Amino acid sequence: MGQRKKILVVDDERDIVKGLMIRLQGAGYDVVTAFDGAQGVFMAHKEKPDLIILDIRMPAGNGFSVAQRLKRSINTFTIPVIFLTGSPEKNAEEKAMAMGARFYIKKPYDPEELLDAIKRALDEEPDPSLKLEDID
């Protein structure tokens, strides 16, 4: 059996994080968590997850700034990101996709849709033409 994939969940809503953790562990993933933007960046570097699920509206760095910081680091720029958010911000989905998010899912979310997005994001190979310096 292959090694279990590790997912980092970054969200300031502890109930959401707990629910995601239970669901993802039940689906066979290892889960690590962070509750704000700064902690999310730290945990991404420390844990080297296979995928990051990221909220937009959080203290200590919103999801967009976290994604930008991760894309600028040689250690984390290839990690796929799925935004899972209830953000009412206009154009948030377009902004997320322009930043390289694999998927943008709105809360409240459909658990099957999320699990399918995770599987698809983990199965995709990173774009070999994408280089660190290509990312603003």
C-alpha positions in Angstrom: 0.0 0.0 0.0 1.3 3.5 -0.9 2.1 6.2 1.6 -0.8 8.2 2.9 -1.1 11.6 1.5 -0.8 14.5 3.9 -3.3 17.4 3.8 -2.8 20.8 5.5 -6.1 22.4 6.5 -5.8 26.2 7.1 -9.0 27.8 8.5 -9.8 29.9 11.6 -13.1 28.2 12.2 -12.2 25.3 14.5 -15.5 23.5 13.9 -14.9 23.5 10.2 -11.3 22.2 10.8 -12.5 19.5 13.1 -15.2 18.3 10.6 -12.7 18.3 7.8 -10.1 16.4 9.8 -12.6 13.7 10.7 -13.9 13.4 7.1 -10.4 13.4 5.5 -8.9 10.9 8.0 -11.9 8.7 7.3 -11.0 8.9 3.6 -7.5 7.8 4.3 -5.5 11.0 4.5 -3.2 12.3 7.2 -4.2 15.7 8.3 -2.3 18.6 9.9 -4.0 21.9 10.8 -3.4 25.6 11.2 -5.8 28.2 12.4 -4.5 31.4 10.8 -2.5 32.6 7.9 0.9 32.8 9.6 0.5 29.4 11.2 -0.5 28.0 7.7 2.7 29.2 6.1 4.8 27.8 9.0 3.0 24.4 8.9 3.4 24.2 5.1 7.1 24.5 5.4 7.4 22.2 8.5 5.0 19.4 7.3 5.5 19.5 3.5 1.9 18.5 2.8 0.8 17.0 -0.5 -2.1 19.4 -0.6 -3.4 22.5 1.2 -7.0 23.4 1.8 -7.2 27.1 2.5 -9.8 29.5 3.7 -9.7 33.1 2.5 -10.9 35.2 5.5 -8.6 34.5 8.5 -6.5 36.5 11.0 -2.7 36.8 10.6 -2.8 36.7 6.8 -5.8 36.0 4.6 -5.8 33.0 2.2 -4.7 35.1 -0.8 -1.6 36.3 1.1 -0.9 32.8 2.3 -1.1 31.4 -1.2 1.1 34.1 -2.5 3.8 33.4 0.2 3.6 29.7 -0.5 4.0 30.2 -4.3 7.1 32.4 -3.6 8.9 29.7 -1.7 11.1 27.1 -3.3 9.9 24.5 -0.7 6.2 25.0 -1.2 5.4 26.5 -4.6 4.4 23.1 -6.2 1.9 22.2 -3.4 -1.6 22.2 -4.9 -4.1 24.5 -3.1 -7.8 24.2 -2.9 -9.7 27.3 -1.6 -12.6 26.3 0.6 -14.3 29.5 1.7 -17.4 31.3 2.6 -15.9 34.6 1.5 -18.4 37.0 0.1 -15.7 38.9 -1.7 -16.5 39.7 -5.3 -14.2 38.1 -7.8 -12.6 35.9 -5.1 -12.9 32.8 -7.3 -11.2 34.5 -10.3 -8.5 35.8 -8.0 -7.9 32.3 -6.4 -7.7 30.6 -9.8 -5.4 33.3 -11.2 -3.1 32.6 -8.2 -2.9 29.0 -9.2 -5.5 27.3 -7.1 -6.6 23.9 -8.3 -10.2 24.3 -7.1 -12.4 26.9 -5.5 -15.2 25.5 -3.4 -17.8 27.6 -1.5 -19.0 26.9 2.0 -21.2 25.3 2.9 -19.6 22.6 0.8 -20.6 19.2 -0.6 -18.3 16.7 1.1 -18.3 14.5 -2.0 -17.4 17.5 -4.2 -14.5 18.3 -1.9 -13.2 14.7 -1.8 -13.4 14.5 -5.6 -11.5 17.8 -5.9 -8.8 16.6 -3.5 -8.4 13.3 -5.4 -8.2 15.2 -8.7 -5.7 17.8 -7.4 -3.4 15.1 -5.9 -3.6 13.1 -9.2 -2.5 16.1 -11.3 1.1 16.5 -12.1 2.5 20.0 -11.5 3.0 22.0 -14.7 6.7 21.3 -15.6 6.8 24.6 -17.5 6.0 26.6 -14.3 9.0 28.0 -12.7 9.3 29.8 -9.4 10.3 33.1 -11.1 7.2 33.0 -13.2 5.0 33.7 -10.2 4.5 37.2 -8.9 
